Amino acid sequence: YTPEEYQAIGGWWATLYPDDVAQDQADFAALKANQPIVSELRIIRKDGQVRWVRVNAVPVWDAENNRLVGINGGVSDIHERKTAENAILSLNTELREQTAYLSTLNDVARAVTGLTDFRSTLHNVFKVLGAVVPFDAFYIALYDADTDDVDFPITFDDGAFYEEERGRLKSGSYLERILRTGEPLFLNRTADEMAALAKPFTPVGNADRVSASIIMVPLPYGGQNIGALSTQSYTLNRYTPKHVKLLRGVAYIVATAIENARLYEGLQQELADRKTLNDIAHAVAYLTDLQTTLLNVFEQLRAVIPFDAFYVSLYHPDSDELSFPILFDNGIFYATPPRRKPASMFGNAHVLATGATVFQNFAPEEAEARVAGADLMGDASRVTTSVVVAPLPYRGTIIGTISTQSYTPNAYSQRHADSLRGAGYIVATAIENARLYEGLQQELADRKTLNDIAQAVASLNDLKSTLLTVFEQLTAVIPFDAFYVGLYDAERDEIQFPILF
């Protein structure tokens, strides 16, 4: 500016950068209090460029009247130096933030490394994140692609932990979008948006409060998104992109830790399942009574598969029917029900035809619709929502099925199906052994009866006595209400009945 232009626009105060006006006012107040000042401010040049300047000023003081009567000072351009200083400060800030970021990731990694207990892993993640990310709600969701179900193994909201039920992934939800795209959700709702919500809604945790600030990031592992991690706050504008970056980094570590813990628990469970199958094999190996064999299988399976209903069916190909030597439902063993066609029993026709195991977790309304109007076995007042049906394979033939069922939604996983299938092989062999033994025992009993009859009549020479002895011996092995012996006279072509009962 020329001096004239400078005076015309209002002088010094007119050229100050708006954000620095308050500092200049504070400086002027100090001068009015007879204090010198040194200050760094920004001014706006005539060409619009913002420049940093250094102001040195001392008051000209009227001691007699105790007042400011003038100012002596100077202004120097320090823009290049200030720009360099700010760049260094910005770099230092970035380095501090990066160090804090890496330190947090390291803390998370150390907190979960070596943990094999799934729940402990999740709670350690919760504790470490709570120290660096502000949140009122926190959860981890795990997605099962086979069933399209979501499980919430840890949910914290408004000061309390919640136990959430496993359920289907909701179409159109934030969680579905993140799982499909792999992109994080970063949402800071405004006060107006909060007020405009029709009602408080959250899929988990405290359903009476609405989160104002939300971050949700995917849990990537092996090229798939196995779930999501979310922090939420009831405070407006609580999160920044830096929080999103931090949680994305944490998510990689957490996903790996979760998979490691699940793998370890899976191996432990597999060992337990194999032990149970071995126990079943030992328990039934020497049993020769079919009913005792099935009761032993029932007791052993309860240790590894949760169920409210259980049955074993035996297939009769001549009539295409199933019989049920054991049926348990809702705490009660039921008397043998009438035979049924495989097509009338969920999954049985498919299992018998293919040898595959079927398991299904129905939504309650689906379960009700599935059995509407059906003639149910067991407790007809209740409907099972989770079902596993496995084959009983023996020497290349499916001799029947074994099934566990639960009233609890989403009670079964592939592990339960695999366990029941493994049990099916053992049970089929045990059933055939028991049936073979019972058949041999019956054959021995029949042969003994024939031998007893032969011995009883060998020395008899009276026809009536002989026939009465045969009658008495046969009643022990053949159930009958009527009995006769007919003797044929070929010359007369007639039949005589020396005994008729």
C-alpha positions in Angstrom: 0.0 0.0 0.0 1.0 3.6 -0.4 0.8 5.7 2.8 -2.3 7.3 1.4 -4.0 3.9 0.6 -2.9 2.5 4.0 -4.6 5.4 5.8 -7.7 5.2 3.6 -8.4 1.6 4.4 -8.1 2.1 8.1 -4.5 1.5 8.8 -3.0 -1.3 10.9 -6.2 -2.8 12.2 -7.7 -3.1 8.7 -4.8 -5.3 7.5 -4.8 -7.8 10.4 -5.7 -11.4 9.6 -9.1 -12.0 11.3 -7.9 -14.9 13.5 -5.1 -12.6 14.9 -7.3 -9.6 15.9 -7.8 -10.9 19.4 -4.0 -11.2 19.9 -3.5 -7.6 18.7 -6.2 -6.4 21.0 -4.4 -8.1 23.9 -1.1 -6.5 22.8 -2.7 -3.0 22.8 -4.2 -3.6 26.3 -0.6 -4.4 27.5 0.7 -1.2 25.9 -2.0 0.7 27.7 -0.8 -0.9 30.9 2.7 0.5 30.2 4.1 -2.9 29.2 6.2 -3.5 26.0 5.1 -6.2 23.7 6.7 -8.6 21.2 4.2 -10.4 19.1 3.9 -12.5 15.9 0.9 -11.8 13.8 -0.4 -12.2 10.3 -1.3 -9.4 8.0 -3.0 -9.3 4.6 -1.2 -7.4 1.9 -2.8 -5.4 -0.9 -2.4 -8.3 -3.3 -4.2 -10.6 -0.8 -1.2 -12.6 0.3 -1.1 -13.4 4.0 2.3 -12.8 5.6 3.7 -13.4 9.1 5.2 -10.3 10.8 7.0 -9.6 14.1 5.8 -6.6 16.0 8.1 -4.9 18.6 6.4 -2.0 20.5 7.1 0.0 23.6 4.6 2.5 25.2 5.3 6.2 25.3 4.0 6.9 28.8 2.8 10.1 30.5 3.9 9.5 34.0 2.2 12.6 35.4 -1.2 11.6 34.1 -0.5 7.9 34.1 -1.6 7.2 30.6 -0.4 6.1 27.2 0.3 8.9 24.9 2.2 7.2 22.0 3.8 4.0 20.8 7.3 3.5 19.4 7.8 0.3 17.5 8.6 -1.6 14.3 7.2 -4.4 12.2 9.5 -6.9 10.4 8.6 -9.6 7.8 9.3 -13.1 9.3 7.1 -15.0 6.8 9.8 -17.4 5.5 11.1 -18.2 9.0 7.6 -18.7 10.4 6.6 -20.9 7.4 9.7 -23.1 8.1 8.9 -23.3 11.8 5.3 -24.3 11.2 6.4 -27.0 8.7 8.7 -28.4 11.4 6.0 -28.2 14.0 3.6 -29.9 11.7 6.1 -32.6 10.9 6.8 -33.1 14.6 3.1 -33.4 15.3 2.7 -35.9 12.5 5.7 -37.9 13.9 4.2 -37.8 17.4 0.9 -39.0 16.1 2.5 -41.7 14.0 4.5 -42.8 17.0 1.4 -42.9 19.2 -0.4 -44.9 16.4 2.4 -47.5 16.1 2.6 -47.6 19.9 -1.1 -48.4 20.2 -0.9 -51.1 17.5 2.1 -52.6 19.4 0.1 -52.5 22.6 -2.8 -54.3 21.0 -0.5 -56.9 19.4 1.2 -57.5 22.8 -2.2 -57.7 24.5 -3.5 -60.5 22.3 -0.3 -62.3 21.2 -0.2 -65.8 22.6 -3.8 -65.7 23.9 -5.7 -68.9 23.0 -8.9 -68.1 24.9 -11.3 -66.4 22.6 -13.1 -64.4 25.3 -9.8 -63.2 26.9 -8.6 -62.0 23.5 -11.7 -59.9 23.0 -11.6 -58.4 26.4 -8.0 -57.5 26.1 -8.7 -55.6 22.9 -11.5 -53.8 24.7 -9.2 -52.7 27.5 -6.4 -51.5 25.2 -8.7 -49.5 22.9 -10.5 -48.0 25.8 -7.2 -46.2 26.8 -6.7 -44.5 23.4 -10.2 -44.2 21.7 -13.1 -42.5 23.5 -16.2 -44.6 23.3 -19.5 -45.2 25.2 -20.3 -48.3 23.1 -18.0 -51.0 21.7 -18.7 -54.3 19.9 -17.1 -56.9 17.7 -19.4 -58.7 15.2 -18.3 -62.0 13.6 -19.9 -63.1 10.3 -20.6 -66.7 9.3 -20.7 -66.8 5.5 -22.1 -70.3 5.5 -25.3 -69.4 7.4 -25.3 -65.6 6.7 -25.5 -65.2 10.5 -23.8 -62.6 12.8 -22.6 -63.3 16.3 -21.6 -60.6 18.8 -19.1 -62.2 21.2 -18.4 -58.9 23.0 -20.8 -56.0 23.3 -20.4 -53.1 25.7 -22.7 -50.1 25.9 -23.3 -47.3 28.4 -21.2 -48.9 31.1 -22.5 -52.5 30.9 -21.7 -55.7 28.9 -24.5 -57.3 27.0 -25.1 -60.9 25.9 -26.5 -60.7 22.3 -28.1 -63.5 20.4 -26.8 -64.8 17.1 -28.9 -63.6 14.2 -29.2 -63.2 10.5 -27.2 -60.4 8.8 -29.7 -57.6 8.1 -30.0 -56.5 4.5 -29.1 -52.8 4.0 -27.5 -52.4 7.4 -24.2 -50.6 8.0 -22.7 -54.0 9.0 -23.7 -55.6 5.7 -22.3 -52.7 3.7 -18.9 -52.9 5.5 -18.7 -56.7 5.1 -19.5 -56.4 1.4 -17.3 -53.5 0.5 -14.5 -53.6 3.1 -14.8 -49.9 3.6 -15.1 -48.3 7.1 -18.0 -46.3 8.3 -17.2 -42.9 9.8 -20.3 -41.0 11.0 -20.7 -37.9 13.1 -24.4 -37.1 13.3 -25.4 -33.5 13.8 -27.8 -32.4 16.6 -30.5 -31.9 14.0 -30.0 -35.5 12.6 -30.2 -36.8 16.2 -33.4 -35.0 16.8 -34.9 -36.1 13.5 -34.4 -39.8 14.2 -37.9 -41.4 14.6 -36.9 -43.5 17.6 -33.8 -44.7 19.3 -32.4 -47.7 17.4 -29.3 -49.8 17.7 -28.9 -53.5 16.7 -27.1 -54.3 19.9 -26.5 -53.0 23.4 -28.7 -50.3 25.0 -31.6 -49.8 22.6 -32.8 -46.7 24.4 -29.9 -44.4 23.4 -28.7 -43.3 20.0 -25.0 -43.0 19.2 -24.0 -39.5 17.9 -20.6 -40.6 16.6 -19.8 -44.0 15.0 -16.8 -45.7 13.6 -17.1 -49.3 12.2 -14.2 -51.0 10.5 -14.0 -54.4 8.8 -12.0 -57.3 10.3 -10.0 -58.5 7.3 -8.4 -62.0 7.3 -7.3 -64.2 4.5 -8.9 -62.0 1.8 -12.3 -62.1 3.5 -14.0 -59.8 6.0 -14.7 -62.0 8.9 -16.6 -59.4 10.9 -16.5 -55.8 12.1 -15.2 -53.7 15.1 -17.1 -50.7 16.2 -16.7 -47.8 18.6 -19.5 -45.4 19.3 -20.1 -42.3 21.4 -23.1 -40.4 22.6 -21.1 -37.1 22.2 -21.4 -35.1 19.0 -18.3 -34.9 16.7 -16.4 -37.2 18.9 -14.3 -38.8 16.2 -11.8 -37.7 13.5 -10.2 -39.5 10.6 -7.3 -40.2 12.9 -9.5 -42.5 15.0 -10.6 -44.2 11.8 -7.0 -44.8 10.8 -6.2 -46.2 14.2 -9.1 -48.6 14.3 -8.3 -49.8 10.8 -4.8 -50.7 11.9 -6.1 -52.3 15.0 -8.6 -54.4 13.0 -5.9 -56.3 11.1 -4.3 -57.4 14.4 -7.6 -58.2 16.0 -8.8 -60.2 13.1 -5.6 -62.4 13.1 -5.8 -62.8 16.9 -9.5 -63.8 16.7 -8.8 -66.4 14.0 -5.8 -67.8 16.0 -8.0 -68.0 19.1 -10.9 -69.6 17.2 -8.5 -72.0 15.5 -7.0 -73.1 18.9 -10.5 -73.4 20.4 -11.6 -75.3 17.3 -8.7 -77.8 17.7 -9.5 -78.2 21.4 -13.1 -78.8 20.5 -12.1 -81.3 17.8 -10.0 -83.2 20.3 -13.0 -83.2 22.8 -15.3 -84.4 20.0 -12.9 -87.1 19.0 -12.7 -88.2 22.6 -16.5 -88.3 22.8 -16.7 -90.4 19.7 -14.1 -92.7 21.2 -16.1 -92.8 24.4 -19.2 -93.7 22.4 -17.3 -96.4 20.6 -16.0 -97.9 23.9 -19.4 -97.5 25.5 -21.3 -99.5 22.8 -18.5 -101.8 21.7 -19.6 -104.7 23.8 -23.3 -104.0 24.1 -25.6 -106.5 22.6 -28.9 -105.1 23.5 -30.2 -102.5 21.0 -32.1 -100.3 23.5 -29.2 -100.2 25.9 -26.9 -99.3 23.0 -29.1 -96.4 21.9 -29.4 -95.0 25.5 -25.6 -95.0 25.8 -25.3 -93.1 22.6 -27.9 -90.6 23.9 -25.9 -90.0 27.1 -22.6 -89.6 25.4 -23.8 -87.2 22.7 -25.3 -84.8 25.3 -21.7 -83.9 26.3 -20.9 -82.4 23.0 -24.1 -81.5 21.2 -26.8 -79.3 22.8 -30.2 -80.7 22.1 -33.8 -80.7 23.4 -35.0 -83.5 21.0 -33.2 -86.7 19.8 -34.1 -89.7 17.8 -32.6 -92.6 15.9 -34.5 -94.0 12.9 -34.1 -97.3 11.1 -35.0 -97.5 7.5 -37.1 -100.3 6.1 -36.6 -100.3 2.3 -39.3 -102.9 1.6 -42.0 -100.5 2.8 -40.0 -97.3 2.5 -40.7 -96.4 6.1 -38.7 -95.3 9.2 -39.1 -96.9 12.6 -37.9 -95.1 15.7 -36.4 -97.3 18.4 -35.5 -94.2 20.6 -37.3 -90.9 20.7 -36.6 -88.1 23.2 -38.2 -84.7 23.3 -38.3 -81.9 25.9 -37.1 -84.1 28.8 -39.2 -87.2 28.1 -38.6 -90.5 26.4 -41.5 -91.4 24.2 -43.0 -94.8 23.4 -42.1 -96.0 19.9 -44.2 -93.9 17.5 -45.8 -95.4 14.3 -43.6 -95.8 11.3 -43.3 -92.8 8.9 -42.3 -92.2 5.4 -38.9 -90.5 5.1 -40.4 -87.6 3.0 -42.5 -86.6 6.0 -39.5 -86.1 8.2 -37.2 -83.0 7.7 -34.0 -83.9 5.9 -34.5 -87.7 6.2 -35.3 -88.4 2.5 -32.3 -86.4 1.4 -29.9 -88.0 3.9 -31.1 -91.5 3.0 -30.7 -90.8 -0.7 -27.4 -89.0 -0.7 -25.7 -90.0 2.6 -25.1 -86.2 3.3 -25.6 -84.6 6.6 -28.3 -81.9 6.8 -28.3 -79.1 9.4 -30.5 -76.0 9.4 -31.1 -73.1 11.8 -34.6 -71.8 11.2 -35.9 -68.4 12.2 -38.8 -69.0 14.7 -41.4 -68.0 12.1 -39.8 -70.3 9.5 -39.9 -73.2 11.9 -43.6 -72.6 12.7 -44.4 -72.5 9.0 -42.4 -75.6 8.3 -44.5 -77.8 10.6 -47.9 -76.2 10.1 -50.5 -79.0 9.9 -47.8 -81.7 10.3 -48.3 -84.7 12.5 -45.4 -84.1 14.9 -43.6 -86.8 17.0 -42.7 -86.2 20.6 -43.9 -82.9 22.2 -46.3 -81.5 19.6 -46.7 -78.3 21.6 -43.2 -77.0 20.8 -41.3 -76.5 17.6 -37.6 -77.0 17.2 -35.7 -74.2 15.3 -32.3 -75.9 15.0 -32.0 -79.4 13.4 -29.2 -81.7 12.5 -29.9 -85.0 10.6 -27.0 -87.4 9.9 -26.9 -90.8 8.2 -26.2 -94.2 9.7 -23.9 -95.7 7.1 -23.1 -99.4 7.3 -21.2 -101.3 4.5 -22.2 -99.0 1.8 -25.9 -98.7 2.8 -27.7 -96.0 4.8 -29.6 -98.1 7.4 -31.2 -95.1 9.1 -30.7 -91.6 10.5 -29.7 -89.9 13.8 -31.0 -86.4 14.6 -30.5 -83.8 17.3 -32.8 -80.8 17.5 -33.0 -77.7 19.7 -35.7 -75.1 20.6 -32.9 -72.4 20.7 -32.4 -70.5 17.4 -29.0 -70.8 15.7 -28.0 -73.6 18.1 -25.9 -75.5 15.6 -22.9 -75.0 13.5 -20.9 -77.2 11.0 -19.0 -78.5 14.0 -22.1 -80.0 15.5 -23.0 -81.5 12.1 -19.6 -83.1 11.8 -19.8 -84.5 15.3 -23.1 -86.1 14.7 -22.0 -87.5 11.4 -18.9 -89.1 13.1 -21.2 -90.5 15.7 -23.4 -91.9 13.0 -20.7 -94.3 11.7 -20.2 -95.7 15.2 -23.9 -95.9 16.0 -24.7 -97.7 12.7 -22.0 -100.4 13.4 -23.2 -100.8 17.0 -26.9 -101.1 15.9 -26.0 -103.7 13.3 -23.9 -105.6 15.9 -26.7 -105.5 18.4 -29.3 -106.6 15.8 -27.0 -109.4 14.6 -26.4 -110.5 18.2 -30.2 -110.4 18.9 -30.8 -112.3 15.7 -28.2 -115.0 16.6 -29.7 -115.2 20.1 -33.1 -115.8 18.6 -31.8 -118.3 16.2 -30.1 -120.2 19.1 -33.4 -120.0 21.0 -35.3 -121.4 18.1 -32.8 -124.2 17.5 -33.0 -125.1 21.2 -36.8 -125.2 21.0 -36.7 -127.5 18.0 -34.2 -129.7 19.9 -36.4 -129.6 23.0 -39.4 -130.6 20.8 -37.5 -133.5 19.2 -36.3 -134.7 22.6 -39.8 -134.4 24.1 -41.6 -136.4 21.4 -38.8 -138.9 20.7 -40.0 -141.5 23.2 -43.7 -140.8 22.9 -45.9 -143.3 21.1 -49.3 -141.8 21.8 -50.3 -139.3 19.1 -52.4 -137.1 21.3 -49.6 -136.7 23.9 -47.1 -136.0 21.2 -49.2 -133.2 19.7 -49.9 -131.7 23.1 -46.1 -131.7 23.9 -45.4 -129.9 20.5 -48.1 -127.4 21.4 -46.5 -126.6 24.8 -43.0 -126.2 23.4 -44.1 -123.9 20.5 -45.8 -121.5 22.8 -42.4 -120.5 24.2 -41.1 -119.3 20.9 -44.0 -118.5 18.6 -46.8 -116.1 19.7 -50.2 -117.5 18.6 -53.9 -117.4 19.4 -54.8 -120.4 17.2 -53.0 -123.7 16.6 -53.8 -126.9 14.8 -52.2 -129.9 13.2 -53.8 -131.3 10.0 -53.2 -134.9 8.8 -53.9 -135.6 5.1 -55.5 -138.8 4.0 -54.5 -139.2 0.3 -56.8 -142.1 -0.4 -59.9 -140.1 0.7 -58.4 -136.7 -0.1 -59.4 -135.5 3.4 -57.7 -133.7 6.3 -58.2 -134.7 9.9 -57.4 -132.4 12.8 -56.2 -134.4 15.8 -55.5 -131.2 17.7 -57.2 -127.8 17.4 -56.7 -124.8 19.7 
